[in-house]
């Protein structure tokens, strides 16, 4: 009997339509579950675990009544199921220069699933972006990256000791894979999370600019201000929120940082 190629399935947290902040044009963003990092400021903590999970919550309706509600975090989907969701939006891609963005979590936590989805998008000439930390083995990262049109690349901390402290992992793979993309002149949007007292220090900003200045293919820098939108998620899922007492940077602080990057010759956008 002939061997049949198995089409992989994967854990999907959510599929968002009409997104305009995760790459060029109007996009579908496919959030894949699983992330090897544990960033203190993670705004999608429910995406960290690879497995889909069912949780039960007690919801208070009034002073005397409460009910148990069940919720499943993520769902197992086939490549065909994800592609059907993407294909519904092709008309908006064509009109806006958009496409699909694979985000997470960390998309490279599910390499076979990601590779299969990118291959299908290539076959249908759908523009692809991957929002990634770059934390993946190069032997896997490089061949898959050839199927990606643009990378939204998270660059958080350059000092490896600090990176380990605040994300739980070394930044060695992140920097190595970023260099690989640069050598191959892949299109890159650098995404720099501005976390008060952690990533926005004078030294780290200088180091980030130094690294970026040596890269080819960087089209813009996105400064992503810390926000407290995820507070409710940490309470909901019973997770420790290490940033609960930290306030977001002010508009003036973000504007000053934007100007600082622009003075180094980088096209800069706040958010995105």
N, C-alpha and C positions, 0 to 999 in steps of 0.2 A: 504494500500500500504506500502510495506517495505521501511524503511528509507535507502537511499543509502549514503555511505560515500563520502563526497565531497573532491576531490583531490584539494588542494590549488594551486593557482597561486601566482607569486611574481614579484616584480620589480627588474629587472636585469640590471645593468649598462653595463656590458661587460663580455664576456667569452674569456679568453686568453689561447691559446694552447702552448705547448712546454715550459712551465715555469720551471725554474731550481732554483729559489730563494725563493720559498714559501713552503718549506717542502722537504722531501727526494725524490730523483729521478726526473723523468720528470713528470710534472703535468699539469692538466687543472685547471685554477683558475677561479672560478665563483665569480664575483664581484656583491654583492647585494647592492641595494640602501637603504639609510636610516642610519643615525647615530645620537645618542643623544648628542654626544660631538661636541664641536666647537674648536678644537685645533688650536692654532694660526698658526702652521706649516703644517696644513693638505695639503697633496699633491694630494688628490682627492676631492676637494671642491664640484664638481658636484655630488658626491655620497651622500652628506649630506641629501638632501631632499628625502623622501621616494617615492614621486610620480614621475612618468615619466613626463618630461617637454619638451615642444616644444619652441624653441627660434628662433628669427629672427635676422640675422646680416647683416650689410651693408658691402659688400666687394668691395674694390676699385681695379678695373682692371688696370686702367691707370689714367692719369691726368684728363680725361674727362668722364670716364665711371665707374659707380659703379652699383652693382647689389645687390638684396636682396637674401640671402640664408637662408633656414630654416633647422633646425637640431633638432632631437628629442634626448633628453638625457635619455637613458634607454628605456627598453621595458618590457611590461608585458608578462611573459612566464609561461607556465604550467610546472609542475614537469616532465611530459613526454618529453616536448621540451628540457628542460635542460639535462635530462638524455640521450637523443639521441646525444647531442653534446659531452657529456662525454664518452659515449660508443664507439664513433669513435676512441678514443685514447687508448683503453684498451691494445692494443698490446704494446704500449710504456710503459704503467704502468708495465706490466709483465716483460719487458726486463730491466727496470731501477729501479724497486722497488718504482715506483711513485704512483700517484693516483690523487685525486681531492682535491683542497683547496677551502674552502668557505671564501671569504674575503669581503671587503666592501669599504666604509661604515662600519657598524657594523652588522654582520650576525644575531645576536640575536634580531635585530629590526624586523625581520620577522620570529618569532619562529616557526609557523606552517609550513611555507614553508621550512625553514631550516631542521626541524625535518623530514618532508616527504622526502626531498632529501637525508638526512643521512640514513634513513631507507632503501631507494631503493639502496643506495650504499652498505649498509651492506648485503642486500639480494644478491647482485652480487659480494660480496667479493672485493669491491674496497676500497683501503686504503683512509682514510679521514683525513683531517686536517682542523682546523678552526682558522682563524686569527681574534683575538677578543680583545677588550678592557676589557672584563669581566663585562661590565656595563649592567647587566641584573638581574632581580629578581631571587633569588636563587631557588625558587620553580619551576621556568621554566628552569633555567640554568642547574641544577643538572641532571634531567632526560634526557635532550637532550645531555648533555656532555658524558653520558654513551655510546653514539653511535659514539663518535669521537675517532680516533686512536691517534692523536697528536694535541696539542694546540700550536699555535704560539701566545704567550700571551704578549700583549703590557703593559709594565710597565714604566710609564713616570715620575711621581713625587710622592714622599712619603708624603711630607707635604701637608695636605688636603687643607689648605688655598691657597697654590700655585697651587695645582691641580685645584681648583675651578677657580682661576684667569686665568689660561692659557688654560683650556679645557671647562670651563663652568659648570662642574659638580663635585661633591664630588668623592673621590676615595674609599669610604667605600665599595661599591659593588665590585669594582675591586679587592680589597684586600681580601674581604670575599670569593669571588668565587675562587680566586687563592688558598687560604688556603684549600678550599673544594677539589680542584683538587689534591693538595698535599697530603691531608689525604687519598684520594683514590688512590694515587700513579699513577695518570695519567701521560702520557708522555708530557713534557712541554719544549718548546723552548721559553726562555724569549727574547722579542724584546725590546731593550732600544733605543729610539730615542735620538740621541746626538744633542741637540739644544743649540747652543752657548749662554751662559749667562742665560739659563733657566733650562735645565736639567743637564748640565755638571758641575754644581757647586760642590765644594768639599763636601758640606754637603749632597747634593742629591745623589751623586755617593756613598758616604759612606752608606747612608740609603738604597739605592737600593741593595748594596752588602749585607747589614745586613739582609734584607728581603729574598733575594735569598738563603742565607746560611742556612736558617731555613726550606727550602722547600725540599720535596722529589719529585723525578721524573724529576728534571731539567736536561735535556740532554746537553744543550748548551745555551750560551748567544749570541745573535746577536746584535751587535752595529750598529745602523742605522744612518749614518751621515746625518745631514740636507743638503738638496740640494735646488736649485732654479729652478728645472725643471717645477714646477707648476706656475711660474710667469705668463706665457701666459694664463693659465686657469683663473686666477683671473681677468685679463684684459678682456678676452673673455666673461666671465659671469657677468662682472660688479660687482665683489665682492671686498671688502677691503682686501688687503694683508698686514697684520700686520708685516710680516717678510721681506718686500721688501728691507730693508736696511741691513739685516743681511747676513753675508758671511758664507759659509760652513766651518766647521772645516778643518784644514790642514791634510795632510797625517801623518805628524809627531804627531799631536795632537791625531789622531785616534790610531796610533800605541802605544803611551804612555798610552792611556786609556785601550787599549787591554791588555797591559802588566800588568796594575794595576788590572784588573779583573782576569787575569791568576794567579797572585800572591796569589789571594784568593782561588785558586783551581778550577776555573770555566773553562770549555772548551769554547773558545771564537772565534767568527768569525765576521769580519767586513763586514757588508751587510748581505743579505740573507732574 
